[in-house]
Amino acid sequence: MPSPSLLIVTHSQSGRTAQLANAAINGARSEDGGATDIIVADPLSVAVETVQAASGYLFATPENFGYMSGALKYFFDRIYYPCENVLAGRAYGLIVSAGNDGTGAINSVQRIVTGLALVPVQPPLLSVGGVTDSALEEARLLGTTLAAGLDAGVF
């Protein structure tokens, strides 16, 4: 049986979301993450087949104009219908780097992943303003949790 895989779809312009995503990637790739395969993908080019083959997901986006990034929205536009009724029950996590309160970005992603019947492993990680050491540690733990849970068959 192949190892489970965690698909991390991330977009960043200012670099803050990239910092958080990299912390999550490092956590997922750590020894504590288990044997889960980690796939990091650009939302503009990841293939639908890659999304369908993944065991779980981590989405990382900045808040842009009170919404998810345009790149992540484009990702969901491309994969939604081919993945509808395919991804049901799979685990996901969400990281939002916000300049405001982040609720618009969180709500917009949650509406779409609810339609795909994905299951959150924890509440979204929201980092407002600059990236703190605490937020980086939370992101690392989220990556570790997703990878370890997939490896153990919990998710």
C-alpha positions as CSV (number, residue, x, y, z in Angstrom):
1,M,0.0,0.0,0.0
2,P,1.5,3.4,-0.9
3,S,2.3,6.0,1.7
4,P,-0.4,8.6,2.3
5,S,0.3,12.0,0.8
6,L,-0.3,15.6,2.1
7,L,-0.8,18.2,-0.7
8,I,0.2,21.6,0.5
9,V,-1.2,24.3,-1.8
10,T,0.3,27.7,-1.0
11,H,0.5,31.2,-2.4
12,S,2.3,34.2,-1.1
13,Q,3.2,37.7,-2.3
14,S,4.6,39.5,0.7
15,G,6.4,36.5,2.0
16,R,4.4,36.2,5.3
17,T,2.3,33.3,4.1
18,A,5.4,31.6,2.7
19,Q,7.0,31.8,6.1
20,L,4.0,30.1,7.7
21,A,3.7,27.6,4.9
22,N,7.4,26.7,5.2
23,A,7.1,26.2,8.9
24,A,4.1,23.8,8.2
25,I,6.1,22.0,5.5
26,N,9.1,21.6,7.9
27,G,6.7,20.2,10.5
28,A,5.2,17.8,8.0
29,R,8.6,16.6,6.8
30,S,9.9,16.2,10.3
31,E,10.4,12.7,11.8
32,D,7.3,13.3,13.9
33,G,5.3,13.7,10.6
34,G,5.8,10.0,9.9
35,A,6.2,8.5,6.4
36,T,3.6,10.7,4.7
37,D,4.7,12.0,1.3
38,I,4.7,15.8,1.2
39,I,3.8,17.5,-2.1
40,V,4.1,21.3,-2.2
41,A,2.2,22.8,-5.1
42,D,1.6,26.1,-6.8
43,P,-2.1,26.8,-7.0
44,L,-1.8,28.1,-10.5
45,S,-0.4,24.9,-11.9
46,V,-1.1,21.8,-9.7
47,A,-2.9,19.1,-11.7
48,V,-6.4,17.9,-10.9
49,E,-5.0,14.4,-10.8
50,T,-2.5,15.4,-8.1
51,V,-5.4,16.8,-6.0
52,Q,-7.5,13.7,-6.4
53,A,-4.6,11.4,-5.5
54,A,-3.7,13.2,-2.2
55,S,-4.8,11.8,1.1
56,G,-5.1,15.2,2.8
57,Y,-4.5,18.9,2.2
58,L,-3.1,22.1,3.7
59,F,-4.1,25.4,2.1
60,A,-2.1,28.5,2.9
61,T,-3.2,31.9,1.6
62,P,-2.8,35.6,2.3
63,E,-5.9,37.7,2.9
64,N,-6.3,39.8,-0.2
65,F,-9.1,42.5,-0.1
66,G,-10.9,40.5,2.6
67,Y,-10.8,37.2,0.6
68,M,-8.4,34.4,-0.2
69,S,-5.7,35.1,-2.8
70,G,-6.7,35.1,-6.4
71,A,-4.3,32.3,-7.1
72,L,-6.0,30.0,-4.5
73,K,-9.4,31.0,-5.8
74,Y,-8.2,30.1,-9.3
75,F,-7.0,26.7,-7.9
76,F,-10.5,26.0,-6.5
77,D,-12.2,27.1,-9.7
78,R,-10.1,24.6,-11.7
79,I,-10.4,21.6,-9.4
80,Y,-13.9,22.0,-7.9
81,Y,-16.1,20.1,-10.3
82,P,-13.5,17.4,-11.3
83,C,-13.0,16.8,-7.5
84,E,-16.6,17.1,-6.4
85,N,-17.7,13.8,-4.9
86,V,-14.1,12.5,-5.0
87,L,-12.5,14.1,-2.0
88,A,-15.3,13.6,0.6
89,G,-14.1,12.9,4.1
90,R,-10.4,13.8,3.5
91,A,-8.7,16.0,6.1
92,Y,-7.5,19.5,5.5
93,G,-5.9,22.4,7.4
94,L,-5.9,26.1,6.6
95,I,-3.4,28.9,7.2
96,V,-4.4,32.5,6.6
97,S,-1.9,35.4,6.8
98,A,-4.0,38.6,7.2
99,G,-3.6,42.3,7.3
100,N,-7.1,42.8,8.7
101,D,-9.2,40.3,10.6
102,G,-8.9,37.4,8.2
103,T,-12.5,36.3,8.5
104,G,-13.4,36.9,4.8
105,A,-10.5,34.8,3.7
106,I,-11.3,32.0,6.1
107,N,-15.0,32.0,5.3
108,S,-14.4,32.0,1.5
109,V,-12.1,28.9,1.8
110,Q,-14.4,27.2,4.2
111,R,-17.4,27.6,1.9
112,I,-15.6,25.8,-0.9
113,V,-14.0,23.0,1.1
114,T,-17.4,22.4,2.7
115,G,-18.8,21.8,-0.8
116,L,-16.0,19.4,-1.4
117,A,-16.8,17.6,1.9
118,L,-13.3,18.0,3.3
119,V,-13.0,17.7,7.1
120,P,-11.0,20.2,9.1
121,V,-8.4,18.8,11.5
122,Q,-8.5,22.0,13.6
123,P,-9.7,25.6,13.4
124,P,-7.9,27.7,10.8
125,L,-4.5,29.1,11.8
126,L,-4.9,32.9,11.5
127,S,-1.8,35.1,11.7
128,V,-2.7,38.9,11.7
129,G,0.0,41.4,10.9
130,G,3.6,40.3,11.1
131,V,4.6,36.6,11.5
132,T,5.4,35.8,15.2
133,D,7.4,32.9,16.6
134,S,4.1,31.7,18.1
135,A,2.4,31.6,14.7
136,L,5.4,29.8,13.1
137,E,5.2,27.2,15.9
138,E,1.5,26.8,15.4
139,A,2.1,26.3,11.6
140,R,4.8,23.8,12.3
141,L,2.5,21.8,14.6
142,L,-0.3,21.9,12.0
143,G,2.0,20.4,9.4
144,T,3.2,17.8,11.8
145,T,-0.3,16.9,12.9
146,L,-1.7,16.6,9.4
147,A,1.2,14.4,8.2
148,A,1.3,12.2,11.4
149,G,-2.5,11.8,11.3
150,L,-2.5,10.7,7.7
151,D,0.4,8.4,8.4
152,A,-1.4,6.8,11.3
153,G,-4.7,6.5,9.4
154,V,-6.4,8.8,11.9
155,F,-7.5,11.2,9.0
